[in-house]
């Protein structure tokens, strides 16, 4: 393996961050990718004081402190210092995390889940954000980098102890498989099947077969390496674990209930109850349950099942996600390498966590997105075994090249739960996130691609762009909460750009599976009936492909947004009630 020495002539930002710089001026690709201001030595020498560009100071021999000098243009005054809290976290050279408390370093296992207490003004929903003290260019142009700093994965040899053992699944006979396939095809053609079709059919075997051939393949949303497909990451563990087999049966029955509710919904519910009970019993009696790959995979599969089921609720999903986070926080803080299936599980968590924050009734069991992505960045920075010679974006098996946009979704969703209009502290965070959306550019490929790889890369990039534009609208509504006009030409133009991006994604492509949040939020800004119909068609196709009742709940929510009348409007005309995006009772009825 050839190791390149870090450049000593790169930009100052990369040198401080100890990252490799490609030395492209005026903005290197690393700074552009992370939305950082690219600073070069020559520009600093011309216009900045040397004191502002000090190298990090080193204290004692074991601990490194990074000190940043900031010029305050306005004095800040807080009336009650008791409302402030400052916590210092120190990373030792031994890669251990410590908390600085009362002059001592206390070893901790992970970052805290909760945010530090904010200044008192954040508790007030009546702060007027249009006051003169924040009407300045620095405030509105403020930016901040995202926590997910995606970088190249090192290539490593696959050690024996990390390989998945060979597995064998029960396979139906040739005659059984022929009958199973025939039944599934008839369901696909929307036939109504009677009891005679299932005579002499082992229903459990049929349901398990359906999970393997129907439910599991639908989990794949990206064109990726074979080692990172849903089949390669979830299926191997079911052959030797009876609890995970129950989970597969639950998922298969849920998949079938979309086409035959009366016959399979009871199976879906019974298997779900059984799976959840067995899984919780195992976790309660095995303190190191988080070391088991099948536990992590089972939790994520049940989370998908809840989102697809007719009676599934977002709060059930959040409860399962809290268990997934426990696994992540125990496993990946000090771990430096992961298997492909673990990469799939972590990204699956990121996706479901990000889209659940807005809709859940209670997210107290989940960490704040302003904390969790710092932890997840470490897990995602682990090298992935068996992924040599794979394009970087293909190493993200769930979210591809638009992984970073889901951090934006999670953070905006978290802030949207706060009282409106926003206090200045939170308003600044929304402004920073909106500016990231304005500057968003999909990553440029650094390696040659085949025709099919380029085709899927272009589609993946389109998802990133339309998600960023949807987040831009959502952030704009929060910034101008009282005065935002969904009928304004600027909003309509942005909606048209989003609609056009949707039209560039091929019908039936698996990537529609990660667009549920984007479709619902962007659809809420639609005022033209043709655009509304188009969004509903997209949702219906997504739901049909995934066999998911989430589409029904999404459509119901959008009809409420479009059909409600604004009683304060003097003309009492039908309007788009965009404020439903901040109505907790309505949002909690949606799960996706």
C-alpha positions in Angstrom: 0.0 0.0 0.0 1.4 3.4 -1.0 1.1 6.1 1.6 1.2 9.7 0.3 2.7 12.3 2.6 0.3 15.1 3.6 0.9 18.2 1.5 2.6 21.1 3.2 1.5 23.6 0.6 -2.3 23.1 0.8 -4.9 25.5 2.2 -4.7 26.4 5.9 -8.1 24.8 6.6 -7.0 21.4 5.4 -3.7 21.7 7.3 -5.4 22.6 10.5 -7.9 19.7 10.0 -5.0 17.4 9.1 -6.8 16.5 5.9 -5.3 15.9 2.5 -5.7 19.0 0.2 -5.9 18.8 -3.6 -4.6 22.4 -3.7 -7.2 23.6 -6.2 -7.6 27.3 -6.0 -9.5 29.4 -5.0 -11.5 26.7 -3.2 -10.2 23.2 -2.8 -12.5 20.2 -3.1 -12.3 19.3 0.6 -13.5 22.8 1.7 -16.1 22.8 -1.0 -17.5 19.4 0.1 -17.7 20.5 3.7 -18.9 24.0 3.1 -15.8 25.6 4.6 -14.2 28.9 3.7 -11.0 28.0 1.9 -8.0 30.1 3.2 -4.6 30.1 1.5 -1.3 31.2 3.1 -0.8 34.1 0.7 -4.2 35.6 1.4 -3.6 35.4 5.1 -0.2 37.1 4.9 -1.7 39.9 3.0 -4.7 40.7 5.0 -4.8 39.0 8.4 -2.9 39.3 11.7 -0.6 36.4 12.5 -2.3 35.9 15.8 -5.5 34.8 14.0 -3.8 31.9 12.3 -1.9 30.3 15.1 -1.3 26.6 15.0 -3.1 24.7 17.8 -1.3 25.1 21.1 -0.1 22.0 22.9 -0.5 21.7 26.6 1.5 19.2 28.6 2.5 16.1 26.8 -0.8 14.1 26.5 -3.5 16.5 25.6 -4.0 18.8 22.6 -6.3 21.8 22.7 -7.4 23.6 19.6 -7.8 27.4 20.4 -9.8 29.6 18.0 -9.7 33.4 18.2 -13.0 35.1 17.3 -13.7 38.8 16.9 -17.0 39.8 18.4 -18.7 42.6 16.5 -21.4 43.0 19.0 -21.2 42.6 22.8 -23.4 39.9 24.2 -25.1 40.3 27.5 -26.9 37.6 29.5 -28.9 38.6 32.5 -28.7 35.2 34.2 -25.5 33.2 34.0 -27.2 30.2 35.6 -28.9 29.6 32.2 -25.5 28.9 30.6 -23.6 25.7 30.7 -20.3 25.0 29.1 -18.8 21.5 28.7 -15.3 20.7 27.4 -14.5 17.3 25.8 -10.9 16.3 25.3 -9.7 13.6 22.9 -6.4 12.0 24.1 -3.8 10.6 21.8 -4.8 7.1 23.0 -8.1 7.8 21.2 -10.0 7.9 24.5 -12.7 10.6 25.1 -12.6 12.6 28.4 -14.7 15.3 29.9 -12.9 18.2 31.6 -14.6 18.7 34.9 -13.4 20.8 37.9 -9.8 20.7 36.7 -9.8 16.9 36.1 -10.2 14.7 33.1 -13.0 12.2 33.5 -13.0 9.3 31.0 -16.4 8.9 29.3 -17.5 6.3 26.8 -19.4 8.5 24.4 -20.7 12.0 23.8 -23.9 13.0 25.7 -27.2 12.6 24.0 -28.6 15.9 25.0 -27.7 19.4 23.9 -26.1 21.8 26.4 -28.6 24.3 27.9 -29.1 27.3 25.6 -29.4 30.9 26.5 -32.7 32.0 28.1 -34.0 33.7 24.9 -34.4 30.3 23.2 -37.3 29.4 25.5 -39.4 32.3 24.3 -41.6 31.9 21.3 -42.1 35.6 21.0 -38.6 36.8 19.9 -39.0 39.1 16.9 -36.3 38.0 14.5 -36.7 41.1 12.3 -35.2 43.4 14.9 -32.3 45.6 14.0 -29.8 43.7 16.1 -29.8 40.7 13.7 -30.5 42.6 10.5 -26.9 42.4 9.3 -25.0 40.7 6.6 -23.0 38.5 8.9 -26.1 36.9 10.5 -27.9 36.1 7.2 -24.7 34.9 5.5 -23.6 32.7 8.4 -22.7 29.2 7.5 -21.6 26.1 9.5 -20.1 22.8 8.3 -22.1 19.6 8.6 -20.9 16.9 11.1 -20.7 14.1 8.6 -17.3 14.6 7.0 -17.4 11.9 4.4 -13.9 10.9 3.2 -12.2 8.1 1.3 -12.3 4.7 3.0 -8.9 3.0 3.3 -8.6 -0.3 1.6 -7.7 -3.1 3.9 -7.4 -6.9 3.6 -10.3 -9.0 4.9 -9.2 -10.8 8.1 -10.6 -14.2 8.8 -12.3 -13.3 12.1 -14.6 -10.7 10.4 -15.9 -12.9 7.6 -19.5 -14.0 7.7 -19.6 -17.8 8.1 -21.1 -19.8 5.3 -24.8 -20.1 5.5 -27.5 -22.3 4.1 -31.2 -21.4 3.9 -34.0 -23.8 3.6 -35.1 -23.8 0.0 -38.4 -24.9 -1.4 -38.6 -27.7 -3.8 -38.7 -26.9 -7.5 -42.5 -27.6 -7.5 -43.0 -25.5 -4.3 -41.0 -22.6 -5.8 -43.1 -22.7 -9.0 -46.3 -22.4 -7.0 -44.9 -19.6 -4.8 -43.8 -17.7 -7.8 -47.2 -18.1 -9.5 -49.1 -16.9 -6.4 -46.8 -13.8 -6.1 -47.3 -13.0 -9.8 -51.0 -13.2 -9.5 -50.9 -10.8 -6.5 -48.7 -8.5 -8.6 -51.4 -8.6 -11.3 -53.9 -7.6 -8.6 -55.9 -10.8 -8.7 -58.1 -11.8 -5.8 -57.1 -15.2 -4.6 -59.4 -17.6 -2.8 -58.6 -20.4 -0.3 -58.4 -23.1 -2.9 -55.2 -21.5 -4.2 -53.5 -22.1 -0.9 -54.5 -25.7 -0.5 -51.5 -27.9 0.3 -49.3 -24.7 0.6 -47.1 -24.4 3.7 -48.0 -20.8 4.6 -45.0 -20.3 6.8 -42.6 -21.4 4.0 -44.5 -19.2 1.5 -44.3 -16.2 3.8 -40.5 -16.7 4.4 -39.9 -17.1 0.7 -41.8 -13.9 0.1 -39.6 -12.0 2.5 -36.5 -13.3 0.8 -37.7 -12.6 -2.8 -40.0 -9.6 -2.2 -39.4 -7.6 1.0 -35.6 -7.8 1.3 -34.9 -6.8 -2.3 -37.1 -3.7 -1.9 -34.8 -2.5 0.9 -32.1 -1.8 -1.6 -32.3 1.8 -2.8 -28.8 2.2 -4.4 -26.7 0.8 -7.1 -23.9 -0.6 -5.0 -21.3 -3.3 -4.7 -22.7 -6.8 -4.2 -21.3 -7.0 -0.7 -23.4 -4.0 0.4 -26.8 -5.1 -1.1 -29.7 -5.7 1.2 -29.6 -9.4 0.4 -25.9 -9.8 1.2 -26.2 -7.9 4.5 -29.4 -9.1 6.1 -30.0 -12.6 4.8 -26.9 -14.5 6.1 -27.9 -14.2 9.8 -31.3 -15.7 9.5 -30.0 -19.2 8.7 -28.7 -19.7 12.3 -31.0 -17.5 14.4 -34.6 -18.4 15.2 -35.5 -14.9 16.5 -34.4 -13.3 13.2 -36.4 -15.9 11.4 -39.5 -14.7 13.2 -38.6 -11.2 12.1 -38.3 -12.3 8.5 -41.7 -14.0 8.8 -43.2 -10.8 10.2 -41.7 -8.8 7.2 -42.9 -11.3 4.7 -46.5 -11.3 6.1 -46.5 -7.5 6.1 -45.4 -7.4 2.5 -48.2 -9.8 1.5 -50.9 -7.9 3.6 -50.6 -5.0 1.1 -52.2 -7.3 -1.5 -54.3 -9.5 0.7 -55.1 -7.8 3.9 -57.7 -10.2 5.3 -55.5 -13.2 4.8 -52.1 -11.9 6.0 -52.6 -9.0 8.3 -53.2 -11.2 11.3 -50.0 -13.1 10.5 -48.1 -9.8 10.3 -49.4 -8.6 13.7 -48.8 -12.0 15.4 -45.3 -12.3 14.1 -44.5 -8.7 15.0 -45.7 -9.3 18.6 -43.7 -12.5 18.8 -40.5 -11.0 17.3 -40.6 -7.9 19.5 -41.1 -10.0 22.6 -38.3 -12.5 21.8 -35.9 -9.7 20.9 -36.6 -7.7 24.1 -36.2 -10.8 26.2 -32.9 -11.6 24.6 -31.6 -8.0 25.1 -32.8 -8.0 28.8 -31.0 -11.3 29.6 -27.8 -10.7 27.5 -26.0 -7.5 28.7 -23.7 -7.5 25.6 -26.5 -8.0 23.1 -25.1 -5.1 21.1 -22.2 -7.3 20.0 -24.6 -9.5 18.0 -25.0 -8.4 14.4 -28.3 -10.2 14.0 -29.8 -8.0 16.8 -28.9 -4.8 15.0 -30.2 -6.2 11.7 -33.5 -7.4 13.4 -34.2 -4.0 15.0 -33.8 -2.2 11.6 -36.0 -4.7 9.8 -38.7 -4.3 12.5 -38.4 -0.6 12.1 -39.1 -0.9 8.3 -42.0 -3.3 9.0 -43.6 -0.7 11.4 -43.4 2.0 8.8 -45.0 -0.2 6.1 -47.8 -1.7 8.2 -51.3 -0.5 8.3 -51.4 0.0 12.1 -47.7 1.0 12.4 -47.0 4.3 14.2 -44.1 6.7 14.1 -43.7 6.3 17.9 -43.2 2.6 17.5 -40.5 3.3 15.0 -38.8 5.8 17.4 -38.8 3.2 20.2 -37.0 0.7 17.9 -34.6 3.4 16.7 -33.6 4.1 20.3 -32.5 0.5 20.7 -30.5 0.8 17.4 -28.8 3.8 18.8 -27.8 1.9 21.9 -26.1 -0.7 19.7 -24.3 2.0 17.6 -23.1 3.9 20.7 -21.7 0.7 22.3 -20.1 -0.7 19.2 -18.5 2.0 17.1 -17.0 4.6 19.3 -13.6 2.8 19.6 -14.0 0.5 16.7 -11.9 1.1 13.6 -13.3 -1.3 11.0 -16.6 -2.6 10.1 -18.1 -5.3 7.9 -20.3 -4.4 4.9 -23.4 -5.5 6.7 -22.7 -3.2 9.6 -22.3 -0.3 7.1 -25.8 -1.1 5.8 -27.3 -1.2 9.3 -25.8 2.1 10.3 -27.0 3.9 7.2 -30.4 2.3 7.6 -30.5 3.9 11.1 -29.5 7.3 9.7 -32.2 7.2 7.2 -35.0 6.2 9.5 -33.8 8.4 12.3 -33.7 11.5 10.0 -37.2 11.1 8.6 -38.8 10.3 11.9 -37.7 13.3 13.9 -40.3 15.6 12.4 -43.3 13.3 13.0 -42.8 11.6 16.3 -44.8 12.6 19.3 -41.9 12.1 21.7 -38.2 11.9 20.7 -36.8 12.0 24.3 -35.4 8.5 23.8 -33.4 9.6 20.8 -30.3 11.8 20.8 -30.3 15.3 19.3 -29.2 15.5 15.7 -26.8 18.2 16.8 -25.0 15.6 18.8 -25.6 12.2 17.1 -24.0 13.0 13.7 -20.7 13.7 15.5 -20.8 10.2 16.8 -22.1 8.7 13.5 -19.3 10.4 11.6 -16.8 8.1 13.5 -18.8 5.0 12.6 -19.1 6.0 8.9 -15.3 6.8 8.8 -14.4 3.2 9.6 -12.9 1.3 6.7 -15.3 -1.2 5.1 -13.9 -4.6 4.4 -14.4 -6.2 1.0 -15.1 -2.9 -0.8 -11.8 -2.5 -2.7 -12.0 -0.7 -6.1 -15.5 0.5 -5.4 -16.6 4.0 -6.2 -16.9 6.2 -3.1 -20.6 7.0 -3.4 -21.4 3.3 -4.0 -20.0 2.5 -0.5 -23.1 4.3 1.0 -25.6 1.4 0.4 -28.7 3.3 1.5 -28.2 7.0 0.8 -25.4 7.0 -1.8 -23.9 10.4 -2.6 -26.8 12.3 -0.9 -26.0 11.0 2.6 -25.2 14.5 3.9 -28.6 15.9 3.0 -30.2 13.6 5.6 -28.2 15.4 8.3 -29.9 18.6 7.1 -33.3 16.9 7.2 -32.8 15.7 10.7 -31.6 19.1 12.0 -34.3 21.1 10.4 -36.9 18.6 11.6 -35.6 18.9 15.1 -35.8 22.7 15.1 -39.3 22.6 13.5 -40.5 21.0 16.7 -39.8 24.1 18.7 -42.3 27.0 19.3 -42.6 29.4 16.4 -41.5 32.0 15.5 -38.0 30.9 16.5 -35.7 32.5 19.1 -32.6 34.1 17.8 -30.3 31.2 18.9 -32.3 28.6 16.8 -33.0 31.0 14.0 -29.3 31.3 13.4 -29.0 27.5 13.1 -31.8 27.5 10.5 -30.1 30.3 8.5 -26.9 28.4 8.5 -28.7 25.2 7.3 -30.5 27.2 4.6 -27.3 28.6 3.3 -25.9 25.1 3.1 -28.9 24.2 0.9 -28.3 27.3 -1.3 -24.6 26.3 -1.8 -25.3 22.6 -2.1 -23.6 20.9 -5.0 -23.6 17.2 -5.6 -20.1 15.6 -5.4 -18.2 15.2 -8.6 -17.0 11.7 -9.5 -13.2 11.2 -9.0 -13.0 7.9 -10.8 -14.0 6.6 -14.2 -17.5 5.0 -14.2 -19.2 2.5 -16.4 -22.4 3.5 -18.2 -24.7 1.9 -15.5 -22.7 3.5 -12.7 -22.9 7.0 -14.3 -26.6 6.5 -14.9 -27.2 5.7 -11.2 -24.8 8.4 -10.0 -26.7 11.0 -12.0 -30.0 9.9 -10.4 -28.5 9.9 -6.9 -27.2 13.4 -7.5 -30.7 14.5 -8.5 -32.1 13.2 -5.2 -29.5 15.3 -3.4 -30.4 18.4 -5.3 -34.2 18.1 -4.9 -33.8 17.3 -1.2 -31.6 20.3 -0.7 -34.2 22.5 -2.4 -37.0 21.0 -0.4 -35.0 21.7 2.8 -34.5 25.3 1.5 -38.2 25.9 1.4 -38.8 24.3 4.8 -36.0 26.5 6.3 -37.4 29.6 4.6 -40.8 28.9 6.2 -39.3 28.7 9.6 -37.3 31.9 9.1 -40.3 33.9 7.9 -42.9 31.9 9.9 -45.5 34.7 10.1 -45.0 36.3 6.7 -44.1 33.3 4.5 -46.3 33.3 1.4 -46.6 29.8 -0.2 -48.2 31.5 -3.3 -45.3 33.8 -4.0 -43.6 33.6 -7.4 -40.2 32.7 -5.7 -41.8 29.7 -3.9 -43.6 28.6 -7.0 -40.4 28.7 -9.0 -38.6 26.6 -6.5 -41.5 24.1 -6.4 -41.2 23.8 -10.2 -37.5 23.1 -10.0 -38.2 20.3 -7.5 -41.0 18.9 -9.7 -38.6 18.9 -12.7 -36.0 17.0 -10.6 -38.7 14.4 -9.7 -39.5 13.9 -13.4 -35.8 13.2 -14.1 -35.8 10.1 -11.8 -37.0 7.0 -13.8 -40.3 5.5 -12.7 -39.8 2.4 -10.7 -36.2 3.1 -9.8 -35.4 1.8 -6.3 -34.2 5.2 -5.1 -37.8 6.4 -4.7 -37.7 4.4 -1.5 -35.7 7.2 0.3 -37.8 10.1 -1.0 -40.8 9.9 1.4 -39.8 12.8 3.6 -38.9 14.9 0.6 -42.2 14.1 -1.2 -44.4 15.0 1.7 -42.6 18.2 2.6 -42.2 19.4 -1.0 -45.8 18.4 -1.7 -46.9 20.7 1.2 -45.6 23.7 -0.7 -47.5 22.8 -3.9 -50.4 25.1 -4.7 -51.0 24.2 -8.3 -53.5 21.3 -8.8 -51.3 19.7 -11.4 -48.3 19.7 -9.1 -50.4 18.3 -6.3 -51.6 15.4 -8.6 -48.1 14.7 -9.7 -46.8 14.4 -6.1 -49.7 12.1 -5.2 -48.9 9.9 -8.2 -45.3 9.7 -7.0 -46.4 8.7 -3.5 -48.8 6.1 -4.8 -46.1 4.5 -7.0 -43.6 4.5 -4.1 -46.2 2.9 -1.8 -47.1 0.3 -4.5 -43.4 -0.6 -5.1 -42.7 -1.0 -1.4 -46.1 -2.5 -0.4 -46.3 0.3 2.2 -49.3 1.9 3.8 -47.1 4.9 4.5 -48.3 6.3 1.2 -51.9 6.3 2.4 -51.0 8.3 5.5 -48.9 10.7 3.5 -51.7 11.3 1.0 -54.1 11.9 3.8 -51.8 14.5 5.4 -51.3 16.4 2.0 -55.1 16.5 1.3 -55.5 18.1 4.7 -52.8 20.7 3.8 -54.4 21.5 0.5 -58.1 21.3 1.4 -58.2 23.2 4.7 -59.5 26.8 4.7 -57.7 29.6 6.4 -60.4 31.1 8.6 -58.4 34.3 8.9 -58.5 34.9 5.2 -61.1 37.6 4.4 -62.0 36.0 1.1 -62.3 32.5 2.7 -60.6 31.0 -0.3 -59.1 27.6 -0.2 -55.4 28.0 0.6 -52.4 25.8 1.2 -52.2 25.5 5.0 -48.4 25.0 5.3 -48.6 25.4 9.1 -49.7 21.7 9.2 -46.0 21.0 9.0 -45.7 22.2 12.6 -48.9 20.6 13.9 -47.8 17.8 16.2 -51.2 16.1 16.3 -51.4 15.9 12.5 -47.8 15.0 12.0 -48.0 12.1 14.4 -50.5 10.4 12.1 -47.8 10.1 9.5 -45.1 7.4 9.4 -42.9 6.7 6.5 
